[in-house]
């Protein structure tokens, strides 16, 4: 089963960035697959650096700790399994880890060979979007 990391990545105005991949007509959270040699924390940081050229800080939503000063890492805000057949009738099984994070530094420069565009949305705008995934809306309601 492939592992995937994604993040609700917010800016200082509490707007979240969504991306639209090349040749896709829906908005999704930035992120990607975990490589065999890495953990989910390094994977999400690597994916955001590759896709958007940004450094991020993973947030610990429930307790509000500054994790720079303690050894623990924030847990994903949600983890779930996907098991479906894609449009080519291939079985897809994924375990997705969803984080909450904020932009730490950098200027957005998209990875042209993968990302068509990006846009910042308010929470309300995402909840009204038609071309995004329902599981992201359900998670966002709890943030």
DSSP file (Angstrom, degrees, kcal/mol; ACC not computed):
  #  RESIDUE AA STRUCTURE BP1 BP2  ACC     N-H-->O    O-->H-N    N-H-->O    O-->H-N    TCO  KAPPA ALPHA  PHI   PSI    X-CA   Y-CA   Z-CA
    1    1 A X              0   0    0      0, 0.0    93,-0.2     0, 0.0     2,-0.2   0.000 360.0 360.0 360.0 126.4    0.0    0.0    0.0
    2    2 A X  E     -a   94   0A   0     91,-1.6    93,-2.6     1,-0.0     2,-0.4  -0.485 360.0-138.8 -73.0 140.6    1.4    3.4   -1.0
    3    3 A X  E     -a   95   0A   0     31,-0.4    31,-2.6    91,-0.2     2,-0.4  -0.851  20.2-171.5-101.2 138.6    1.7    6.0    1.6
    4    4 A X  E     -aB  96  33A   0     91,-2.7    93,-2.8    -2,-0.4     2,-0.4  -0.980   9.3-157.4-130.5 140.0    0.8    9.6    0.7
    5    5 A X  E     +aB  97  32A   0     27,-3.0    27,-2.1    -2,-0.4     2,-0.3  -0.957  17.4 168.1-116.1 139.1    1.3   12.8    2.7
    6    6 A X  E     -aB  98  31A   0     91,-2.5    93,-2.5    -2,-0.4     2,-0.4  -0.937  14.4-152.7-139.8 161.8   -0.8   16.0    2.1
    7    7 A X  E     -aB  99  30A   0     23,-1.8     2,-1.2    -2,-0.3    23,-0.5  -0.998  25.7-132.4-143.3 142.7   -1.2   19.2    4.0
    8    8 A X  E     -a  100   0A   0     91,-2.8    93,-2.4    -2,-0.4     2,-0.7  -0.828  41.9-164.1 -80.1  99.9   -3.6   22.0    4.7
    9    9 A X  E     -a  101   0A   0     -2,-1.2     8,-2.3     8,-0.5     2,-0.3  -0.828   6.5-167.8 -99.6 115.0   -0.9   24.6    4.1
   10   10 A X  E     -aC 102  16A   0     91,-2.7    93,-1.9    -2,-0.7     6,-0.2  -0.687  12.7-146.0-105.7 153.9   -2.0   28.0    5.4
   11   11 A X    >   -     0   0    0      4,-2.0     3,-1.7    -2,-0.3    -1,-0.0  -0.383  47.7 -82.8 -99.1-172.3   -0.6   31.5    5.0
   12   12 A X  T 3  S+     0   0    0      1,-0.3    -2,-0.0    -2,-0.1    90,-0.0   0.686 129.5  56.6 -68.8 -16.5   -0.6   34.2    7.6
   13   13 A X  T 3  S-     0   0    0      2,-0.1    -1,-0.3   109,-0.0     3,-0.1   0.273 117.9-109.9 -95.0  10.4   -4.2   35.2    6.6
   14   14 A X  S <  S+     0   0    0     -3,-1.7     2,-0.4     1,-0.3   109,-0.4   0.840  72.6 141.2  59.8  36.5   -5.5   31.6    7.3
   15   15 A X        -     0   0    0    107,-0.1    -4,-2.0   108,-0.1     2,-0.4  -0.880  44.5-137.2-102.1 143.0   -6.0   31.0    3.6
   16   16 A X  E     -CD  10 121A   0    105,-3.1   105,-2.7    -2,-0.4     2,-0.4  -0.815   8.6-129.6-105.9 138.5   -5.1   27.5    2.4
   17   17 A X  E     - D   0 120A   0     -8,-2.3    13,-0.5    -2,-0.4    -8,-0.5  -0.720  24.7-175.5 -87.3 131.2   -3.2   26.7   -0.8
   18   18 A X  E     -ED  29 119A   0    101,-2.5   101,-2.0    -2,-0.4     2,-0.3  -0.900  10.0-149.2-117.9 153.9   -4.7   24.1   -3.2
   19   19 A X  E     -ED  28 118A   0      9,-2.8     9,-2.5    -2,-0.3     2,-0.5  -0.885   7.9-148.3-122.9 154.1   -3.0   22.9   -6.4
   20   20 A X  E     - D   0 117A   0     97,-2.7    96,-2.8    -2,-0.3    97,-1.5  -0.982  23.7-139.7-120.7 118.4   -4.3   21.6   -9.7
   21   21 A X  E >   - D   0 115A   0     -2,-0.5     3,-1.9     5,-0.4    94,-0.3  -0.328  37.0 -77.7 -74.4 157.4   -2.1   19.0  -11.3
   22   22 A X  T 3  S+     0   0    0     92,-2.3    -1,-0.2     1,-0.3     3,-0.1  -0.275 116.3   6.8 -54.9 135.0   -1.4   18.9  -15.0
   23   23 A X  T 3  S+     0   0    0      1,-0.2     2,-0.3    -3,-0.1    -1,-0.3   0.659 105.6 113.1  64.0  20.5   -4.3   17.5  -17.0
   24   24 A X    <   -     0   0    0     -3,-1.9    -1,-0.2     2,-0.1    92,-0.1  -0.915  54.8-155.7-118.0 148.9   -6.5   17.3  -14.0
   25   25 A X        +     0   0    0     -2,-0.3     2,-0.3    -3,-0.1    -3,-0.1   0.158  66.8  79.1-110.2  19.6   -9.7   19.4  -13.4
   26   26 A X  S    S-     0   0    0     -5,-0.1    -5,-0.4   104,-0.0     2,-0.3  -0.904  73.1-121.2-127.8 156.4   -9.9   19.3   -9.6
   27   27 A X        +     0   0    0    104,-3.4   106,-0.5    -2,-0.3     2,-0.3  -0.736  36.0 173.2 -92.7 141.0   -8.2   21.1   -6.8
   28   28 A X  E     -E   19   0A   0     -9,-2.5    -9,-2.8    -2,-0.3     2,-0.2  -0.916  37.1 -88.0-141.8 167.5   -6.3   19.1   -4.2
   29   29 A X  E     -E   18   0A   0     -2,-0.3   -11,-0.1   -11,-0.2   -21,-0.1  -0.525  50.9-106.7 -72.7 143.2   -4.0   19.5   -1.2
   30   30 A X  E    S+B    7   0A   0    -13,-0.5   -23,-1.8   -23,-0.5     2,-0.3  -0.409  74.1  83.2 -68.4 150.9   -0.3   19.7   -2.0
   31   31 A X  E     -B    6   0A   0    -25,-0.2     2,-0.3    16,-0.2   -25,-0.2  -0.952  46.4-162.0 148.9-165.2    1.8   16.7   -1.1
   32   32 A X  E     -B    5   0A   0    -27,-2.1   -27,-3.0    -2,-0.3    15,-0.1  -0.981  36.4 -23.8 175.3-166.2    2.7   13.4   -2.6
   33   33 A X  E     -B    4   0A   0     -2,-0.3     2,-0.5   -29,-0.2   -29,-0.3  -0.347  51.1-123.5 -73.8 145.1    4.1    9.9   -2.1
   34   34 A X        -     0   0    0    -31,-2.6   -31,-0.4    -2,-0.1     2,-0.1  -0.757  28.2-131.7 -84.1 127.2    6.4    8.8    0.7
   35   35 A X    >   -     0   0    0     -2,-0.5     3,-1.7     4,-0.2     8,-0.1  -0.421  22.8-109.1 -76.5 157.7    9.6    7.3   -0.6
   36   36 A X  T 3  S+     0   0    0      1,-0.3    -1,-0.1    -2,-0.1    -2,-0.0   0.814 116.2  49.5 -57.0 -32.9   10.8    4.0    0.9
   37   37 A X  T 3  S+     0   0    0      2,-0.0     2,-0.3     0, 0.0    -1,-0.3   0.404 103.5  70.5 -91.1   1.8   13.7    5.7    2.7
   38   38 A X    <   -     0   0    0     -3,-1.7     2,-0.1     4,-0.0    -4,-0.0  -0.822  69.4-126.1-125.1 159.8   11.8    8.5    4.4
   39   39 A X     >  -     0   0    0     -2,-0.3     4,-2.2     1,-0.1    -4,-0.2  -0.454  40.2 -99.9 -91.5 172.9    9.3    9.1    7.1
   40   40 A X  H  > S+     0   0    0      1,-0.2     4,-2.0     2,-0.2     5,-0.2   0.790 120.0  55.5 -66.4 -27.5    6.0   11.0    6.7
   41   41 A X  H  > S+     0   0    0      2,-0.2     4,-1.7     1,-0.2    -1,-0.2   0.926 111.4  41.5 -72.2 -45.8    7.5   14.2    8.2
   42   42 A X  H  > S+     0   0    0      1,-0.2     4,-2.5     2,-0.2    -2,-0.2   0.859 113.0  57.2 -67.7 -34.1   10.4   14.4    5.8
   43   43 A X  H  X S+     0   0    0     -4,-2.2     4,-2.9     2,-0.2    -2,-0.2   0.930 107.2  45.2 -63.7 -46.6    8.1   13.4    2.9
   44   44 A X  H  X S+     0   0    0     -4,-2.0     4,-2.1     1,-0.2     5,-0.2   0.904 114.7  48.5 -67.7 -38.5    5.6   16.2    3.4
   45   45 A X  H  X S+     0   0    0     -4,-1.7     4,-1.8     2,-0.2    -1,-0.2   0.909 114.1  46.7 -65.4 -40.8    8.4   18.8    3.7
   46   46 A X  H  X S+     0   0    0     -4,-2.5     4,-2.8     2,-0.2    -2,-0.2   0.934 111.8  50.5 -64.8 -46.9   10.2   17.4    0.6
   47   47 A X  H  X S+     0   0    0     -4,-2.9     4,-3.0     1,-0.2     5,-0.3   0.895 111.2  47.6 -61.5 -41.2    7.0   17.4   -1.4
   48   48 A X  H  X>S+     0   0    0     -4,-2.1     4,-2.3     2,-0.2     6,-1.1   0.879 112.2  50.2 -68.9 -36.5    6.1   21.0   -0.6
   49   49 A X  H  X5S+     0   0    0     -4,-1.8     4,-1.2     4,-0.2    -2,-0.2   0.926 115.8  43.0 -64.5 -44.0    9.6   22.1   -1.4
   50   50 A X  H  <5S+     0   0    0     -4,-2.8    -2,-0.2     2,-0.2    -3,-0.2   0.939 122.2  36.9 -67.1 -47.7    9.5   20.3   -4.8
   51   51 A X  H  <5S+     0   0    0     -4,-3.0    60,-1.7    -5,-0.2    -3,-0.2   0.872 138.1  10.8 -76.0 -38.4    5.9   21.3   -5.7
   52   52 A X  H  <5S-     0   0    0     -4,-2.3    57,-1.5    -5,-0.3    -3,-0.2   0.446  89.7-121.5-125.5  -3.5    5.8   24.9   -4.4
   53   53 A X     << +     0   0    0     -4,-1.2    54,-0.4    -5,-0.6     2,-0.3   0.839  68.3 133.6  63.4  34.8    9.4   25.9   -3.4
   54   54 A X        -     0   0    0     -6,-1.1     2,-0.4    52,-0.1    -1,-0.2  -0.882  54.4-139.0-119.2 148.5    8.3   26.5    0.2
   55   55 A X  E     -F  105   0A   0     50,-2.7    49,-2.9    -2,-0.3    50,-1.4  -0.855  31.9-162.0 -95.4 139.4    9.6   25.6    3.6
   56   56 A X  E     -F  103   0A   0     -2,-0.4     2,-0.5    47,-0.2    47,-0.2  -0.832  20.5-143.4-124.3 161.6    6.9   24.6    6.0
   57   57 A X  E     -F  102   0A   0     45,-2.4    45,-2.2    -2,-0.3     2,-0.4  -0.992  23.3-135.8-119.9 121.8    6.3   24.3    9.7
   58   58 A X  E     -F  101   0A   0     -2,-0.5     2,-0.3    43,-0.2    43,-0.3  -0.633  25.3-139.7 -77.6 131.3    4.0   21.4   10.7
   59   59 A X        -     0   0    0     41,-3.0     2,-0.9    -2,-0.4    41,-0.4  -0.655  11.7-142.2 -97.8 148.7    1.5   22.6   13.4
   60   60 A X     >  -     0   0    0      5,-0.4     4,-2.0    -2,-0.3     5,-0.4  -0.835  26.6-175.1-104.0  89.4    0.3   20.8   16.5
   61   61 A X  T  4  +     0   0    0     -2,-0.9    -1,-0.2     1,-0.2    16,-0.0   0.873  68.9  50.2 -59.9 -47.9   -3.3   22.0   16.3
   62   62 A X  T  4 S+     0   0    0      1,-0.2    -1,-0.2    -3,-0.1    -2,-0.0   0.864 123.4  23.7 -68.6 -37.8   -4.8   20.6   19.5
   63   63 A X  T  4 S-     0   0    0     -3,-0.2    -1,-0.2     2,-0.1    -2,-0.2   0.635  88.4-136.2-106.9 -15.2   -2.2   21.7   22.0
   64   64 A X     <  +     0   0    0     -4,-2.0    -3,-0.1     1,-0.2    -2,-0.1   0.749  42.1 166.3  69.0  24.0   -0.6   24.7   20.4
   65   65 A X        -     0   0    0     -5,-0.4     2,-1.0     1,-0.1    -5,-0.4  -0.359  44.3-124.0 -70.1 150.6    3.0   23.7   21.3
   66   66 A X    >   -     0   0    0      1,-0.1     3,-1.5    -7,-0.1     4,-0.3  -0.862  27.0-165.0 -87.9 104.1    6.0   25.2   19.8
   67   67 A X  G >  S+     0   0    0     -2,-1.0     3,-0.7     1,-0.3    -1,-0.1   0.588  74.8  79.8 -74.4  -9.1    7.6   22.0   18.6
   68   68 A X  G 3  S+     0   0    0      1,-0.2    -1,-0.3    -3,-0.0    -3,-0.0   0.820  97.3  46.1 -63.2 -28.0   11.0   23.5   18.0
   69   69 A X  G <  S+     0   0    0     -3,-1.5     2,-0.3     2,-0.0    -1,-0.2   0.500 109.3  56.6 -98.3  -4.1   11.6   23.2   21.7
   70   70 A X  S <  S-     0   0    0     -3,-0.7     0, 0.0    -4,-0.3     0, 0.0  -0.863  76.4-126.5-126.1 164.2   10.4   19.6   22.3
   71   71 A X  S    S+     0   0    0     -2,-0.3    -1,-0.1     2,-0.1    -4,-0.1   0.715  78.3  93.4 -82.4 -22.8   11.4   16.3   20.9
   72   72 A X        -     0   0    0      1,-0.1     2,-0.3     0, 0.0    -2,-0.2  -0.305  65.7-138.1 -73.6 156.4    7.9   15.1   19.8
   73   73 A X        -     0   0    0     -2,-0.0     2,-0.1     1,-0.0    -2,-0.1  -0.840  28.0 -99.6-109.8 151.5    6.5   15.6   16.4
   74   74 A X        -     0   0    0     -2,-0.3     2,-0.1   -16,-0.1   -14,-0.1  -0.446  36.9-123.7 -69.4 140.0    2.9   16.7   15.6
   75   75 A X        -     0   0    0     -2,-0.1    -1,-0.1     1,-0.1   -16,-0.0  -0.489  35.5 -93.1 -75.5 151.7    0.6   13.9   14.7
   76   76 A X        -     0   0    0      1,-0.1    23,-0.3    -2,-0.1     3,-0.1  -0.332  29.2-128.7 -57.0 149.9   -1.3   14.1   11.4
   77   77 A X  S    S+     0   0    0     21,-1.9     2,-0.3     1,-0.2    22,-0.2   0.693  89.9   9.0 -76.2 -16.7   -4.7   15.7   11.8
   78   78 A X  E     -G   98   0A   0     20,-1.4    20,-3.2     2,-0.0     2,-0.4  -0.968  59.5-170.9-160.2 145.2   -6.2   12.8    9.9
   79   79 A X  E     +G   97   0A   0     -2,-0.3     2,-0.3    18,-0.2    18,-0.2  -0.996  20.3 158.8-136.8 135.0   -5.1    9.4    8.5
   80   80 A X  E     -G   96   0A   0     16,-2.0    16,-3.0    -2,-0.4     2,-0.4  -0.987  33.1-119.6-153.1 161.3   -7.3    7.3    6.2
   81   81 A X  E     -G   95   0A   0     -2,-0.3     2,-0.4    14,-0.2    14,-0.2  -0.819  17.7-159.4-103.7 142.1   -7.1    4.5    3.7
   82   82 A X  E     +G   94   0A   0     12,-2.9    12,-2.5    -2,-0.4     2,-0.3  -0.974  13.0 173.0-117.3 136.7   -8.3    4.7    0.1
   83   83 A X  E     +G   93   0A   0     -2,-0.4     2,-0.3    10,-0.2    10,-0.2  -0.877  26.1 124.3-144.8 107.0   -9.1    1.6   -2.0
   84   84 A X  E     -G   92   0A   0      8,-2.3     8,-3.8    -2,-0.3     2,-0.5  -0.944  56.5-104.5-154.7 170.2  -10.6    2.1   -5.4
   85   85 A X  E     -G   91   0A   0     -2,-0.3     6,-0.2     6,-0.2    -2,-0.0  -0.912  36.4-139.8-103.3 132.3  -10.3    1.4   -9.1
   86   86 A X    >   -     0   0    0      4,-2.5     3,-2.3    -2,-0.5    -1,-0.0  -0.143  38.9 -82.6 -81.3-175.9   -9.1    4.3  -11.3
   87   87 A X  T 3  S+     0   0    0      1,-0.3    -1,-0.1     2,-0.1    -2,-0.0   0.677 131.9  54.1 -64.0 -16.3  -10.4    5.2  -14.7
   88   88 A X  T 3  S-     0   0    0      2,-0.1    -1,-0.3     0, 0.0     3,-0.1   0.186 119.5-109.5-100.4  15.6   -8.1    2.5  -16.3
   89   89 A X  S <  S+     0   0    0     -3,-2.3     2,-0.4     1,-0.2    -2,-0.1   0.718  70.8 145.2  63.8  25.2   -9.6   -0.2  -14.0
   90   90 A X        -     0   0    0      1,-0.0    -4,-2.5     2,-0.0     2,-0.3  -0.796  54.0-117.7 -92.5 134.7   -6.4   -0.4  -12.0
   91   91 A X  E     - G   0  85A   0     -2,-0.4     2,-0.5    -6,-0.2    -6,-0.2  -0.563  31.0-164.6 -73.2 127.9   -6.7   -1.1   -8.2
   92   92 A X  E     - G   0  84A   0     -8,-3.8    -8,-2.3    -2,-0.3     2,-0.4  -0.967   9.8-179.4-118.3 127.3   -5.3    1.7   -6.2
   93   93 A X  E     + G   0  83A   0     -2,-0.5   -91,-1.6   -10,-0.2     2,-0.3  -0.991  11.6 166.1-128.4 124.5   -4.6    1.4   -2.4
   94   94 A X  E     -aG   2  82A   0    -12,-2.5   -12,-2.9    -2,-0.4     2,-0.5  -0.972  31.3-149.9-137.2 149.9   -3.2    4.3   -0.5
   95   95 A X  E     -aG   3  81A   0    -93,-2.6   -91,-2.7    -2,-0.3     2,-0.4  -0.983  27.9-159.5-114.9 115.0   -2.7    5.3    3.1
   96   96 A X  E     -aG   4  80A   0    -16,-3.0   -16,-2.0    -2,-0.5     2,-0.5  -0.826  11.4-162.6-105.9 134.2   -3.0    9.1    3.4
   97   97 A X  E     -aG   5  79A   0    -93,-2.8   -91,-2.5    -2,-0.4     2,-0.5  -0.963  10.7-160.0-111.1 122.6   -1.6   11.3    6.2
   98   98 A X  E     -aG   6  78A   0    -20,-3.2   -21,-1.9    -2,-0.5   -20,-1.4  -0.914  11.0-173.7-109.9 125.4   -3.1   14.8    6.3
   99   99 A X  E     -a    7   0A   0    -93,-2.5   -91,-2.8    -2,-0.5     2,-0.5  -0.657  23.0-134.1-108.7 165.6   -1.2   17.5    8.2
  100  100 A X  E     +a    8   0A   0    -41,-0.4   -41,-3.0    -2,-0.2     2,-0.3  -0.995  41.5 157.3-114.5 127.2   -1.9   21.1    9.1
  101  101 A X  E     -aF   9  58A   0    -93,-2.4   -91,-2.7    -2,-0.5     2,-0.3  -0.926  30.2-139.1-145.5 168.7    1.1   23.4    8.4
  102  102 A X  E     -aF  10  57A   0    -45,-2.2   -45,-2.4    -2,-0.3     2,-0.4  -0.925  35.2 -94.7-129.5 156.9    2.0   27.0    7.7
  103  103 A X  E     + F   0  56A   0    -93,-1.9   -47,-0.2    -2,-0.3     3,-0.1  -0.565  36.6 178.9 -70.9 124.8    4.4   28.6    5.3
  104  104 A X  E     -     0   0A   0    -49,-2.9     2,-0.3    -2,-0.4   -48,-0.2   0.852  60.7 -29.6 -93.3 -45.5    7.7   29.2    7.1
  105  105 A X  E    S+ F   0  55A   0    -50,-1.4   -50,-2.7     2,-0.0    -1,-0.4  -0.985  83.9  73.2-165.3 165.5    9.7   30.7    4.2
  106  106 A X        -     0   0    0     -2,-0.3     2,-0.4   -52,-0.2   -52,-0.1  -0.207  62.7 -92.9 110.3 161.9   10.1   30.9    0.5
  107  107 A X        -     0   0    0    -54,-0.4     2,-0.2    -2,-0.1    -2,-0.0  -0.941  48.2-104.1-110.8 134.8    8.4   32.4   -2.6
  108  108 A X        +     0   0    0     -2,-0.4     2,-0.3     1,-0.0   -55,-0.2  -0.400  45.9 163.7 -65.6 126.5    6.0   30.1   -4.5
  109  109 A X        -     0   0    0    -57,-1.5   -55,-0.1    -2,-0.2    -2,-0.0  -0.915  31.6-135.5-139.3 111.6    7.5   28.7   -7.7
  110  110 A X        -     0   0    0     -2,-0.3     2,-1.2     1,-0.1   -58,-0.2  -0.307  18.0-112.1 -75.0 152.7    5.4   25.8   -9.0
  111  111 A X    >>  -     0   0    0    -60,-1.7     4,-3.1     1,-0.2     3,-2.3  -0.710  32.9-158.6 -79.9  96.6    6.9   22.5  -10.3
  112  112 A X  T 34 S+     0   0    0     -2,-1.2    -1,-0.2     1,-0.3    -2,-0.0   0.767  83.8  58.2 -55.0 -34.1    5.9   23.0  -13.9
  113  113 A X  T 34 S+     0   0    0      1,-0.1    -1,-0.3    -3,-0.1     3,-0.1   0.575 124.3  20.3 -76.9  -6.1    6.1   19.4  -14.9
  114  114 A X  T <4 S+     0   0    0     -3,-2.3   -92,-2.3     1,-0.2     2,-0.5   0.658 115.0  60.7-126.2 -38.5    3.6   18.4  -12.2
  115  115 A X  E  <  -D   21   0A   0     -4,-3.1   -94,-0.3   -94,-0.3    -1,-0.2  -0.850  46.5-174.6-107.1 127.6    1.5   21.4  -11.1
  116  116 A X  E    S-     0   0A   0    -96,-2.8     2,-0.3    -2,-0.5   -95,-0.2   0.902  70.9 -25.4 -80.1 -46.7   -0.7   23.4  -13.5
  117  117 A X  E     -D   20   0A   0    -97,-1.5   -97,-2.7     2,-0.0    -1,-0.3  -0.984  51.5-146.3-160.2 165.8   -1.7   26.1  -11.0
  118  118 A X  E     -D   19   0A   0     -2,-0.3     2,-0.3   -99,-0.2   -99,-0.2  -0.933  15.1-179.7-133.6 159.8   -2.1   27.0   -7.4
  119  119 A X  E     -D   18   0A   0   -101,-2.0  -101,-2.5    -2,-0.3     2,-0.4  -0.970  26.3-123.0-158.6 145.0   -4.5   29.3   -5.6
  120  120 A X  E     -D   17   0A   0     -2,-0.3     2,-0.3  -103,-0.2  -103,-0.2  -0.780  32.5-175.0 -91.0 135.4   -5.2   30.4   -2.0
  121  121 A X  E     -D   16   0A   0   -105,-2.7  -105,-3.1    -2,-0.4     2,-0.1  -0.946  23.6-123.3-128.2 147.2   -8.7   29.7   -0.7
  122  122 A X     >  -     0   0    0     -2,-0.3     4,-2.0  -107,-0.2     5,-0.2  -0.416  37.9-104.9 -75.3 165.6  -10.5   30.6    2.5
  123  123 A X  H  > S+     0   0    0   -109,-0.4     4,-2.2     1,-0.2     5,-0.2   0.922 123.2  50.6 -56.4 -45.2  -12.0   27.8    4.5
  124  124 A X  H  > S+     0   0    0      1,-0.2     4,-1.2     2,-0.2    -1,-0.2   0.885 107.2  53.2 -63.7 -40.0  -15.5   28.8    3.3
  125  125 A X  H  > S+     0   0    0      1,-0.2     4,-0.8     2,-0.2     3,-0.3   0.897 109.4  48.8 -63.1 -40.1  -14.4   28.9   -0.4
  126  126 A X  H >< S+     0   0    0     -4,-2.0     3,-0.9     1,-0.2    -2,-0.2   0.912 107.0  55.4 -65.8 -41.5  -13.0   25.3   -0.1
  127  127 A X  H 3< S+     0   0    0     -4,-2.2    -1,-0.2     1,-0.2    -2,-0.2   0.774 112.0  44.3 -63.0 -24.7  -16.2   24.1    1.5
  128  128 A X  H 3< S+     0   0    0     -4,-1.2    -1,-0.2    -3,-0.3    -2,-0.2   0.545  86.4 116.0 -94.8  -9.4  -18.2   25.4   -1.5
  129  129 A X    <<  -     0   0    0     -3,-0.9     3,-0.3    -4,-0.8     8,-0.1  -0.350  47.0-165.1 -62.3 136.2  -15.8   24.1   -4.2
  130  130 A X  S    S+     0   0    0      1,-0.2     2,-0.8    -2,-0.1    -1,-0.2   0.783  80.0  60.0 -89.3 -31.5  -17.3   21.6   -6.5
  131  131 A X  S    S+     0   0    0      2,-0.1  -104,-3.4  -105,-0.0     2,-0.3  -0.414  90.2  79.5-103.6  59.9  -14.1   20.3   -8.0
  132  132 A X  S    S-     0   0    0     -2,-0.8     2,-0.3    -3,-0.3  -104,-0.1  -0.901  87.1 -79.2-146.3 176.1  -12.3   19.0   -5.0
  133  133 A X    >>  -     0   0    0   -106,-0.5     4,-1.3    -2,-0.3     3,-0.7  -0.615  26.1-137.7 -88.2 138.1  -12.5   15.9   -2.8
  134  134 A X  H 3> S+     0   0    0     -2,-0.3     4,-2.3     1,-0.2     5,-0.2   0.836 101.4  62.0 -61.1 -35.6  -15.2   15.4   -0.2
  135  135 A X  H 3> S+     0   0    0      1,-0.2     4,-2.0     2,-0.2    -1,-0.2   0.865 101.8  52.1 -63.2 -33.6  -12.8   14.0    2.4
  136  136 A X  H <> S+     0   0    0     -3,-0.7     4,-2.5     2,-0.2    -1,-0.2   0.888 109.1  49.9 -68.0 -37.6  -10.8   17.3    2.4
  137  137 A X  H  X S+     0   0    0     -4,-1.3     4,-1.6     2,-0.2    -2,-0.2   0.911 110.3  50.0 -64.8 -42.2  -14.0   19.2    3.0
  138  138 A X  H  < S+     0   0    0     -4,-2.3     4,-0.4     2,-0.2    -2,-0.2   0.892 113.3  45.7 -65.8 -39.3  -14.9   17.0    5.9
  139  139 A X  H >< S+     0   0    0     -4,-2.0     3,-1.6     1,-0.2     4,-0.3   0.927 109.5  55.1 -66.8 -44.9  -11.5   17.3    7.5
  140  140 A X  H >< S+     0   0    0     -4,-2.5     3,-1.5     1,-0.3    -2,-0.2   0.814  95.7  66.4 -61.2 -31.6  -11.4   21.1    7.0
  141  141 A X  T 3< S+     0   0    0     -4,-1.6    -1,-0.3     1,-0.3    -2,-0.2   0.774 102.5  49.0 -59.3 -25.0  -14.7   21.5    8.9
  142  142 A X  T <         0   0    0     -3,-1.6    -1,-0.3    -4,-0.4    -2,-0.2   0.467 360.0 360.0 -96.2  -2.9  -12.9   20.3   12.0
  143  143 A X    <         0   0    0     -3,-1.5    -1,-0.2    -4,-0.3    -2,-0.2   0.452 360.0 360.0 -86.2 360.0   -9.9   22.7   11.6
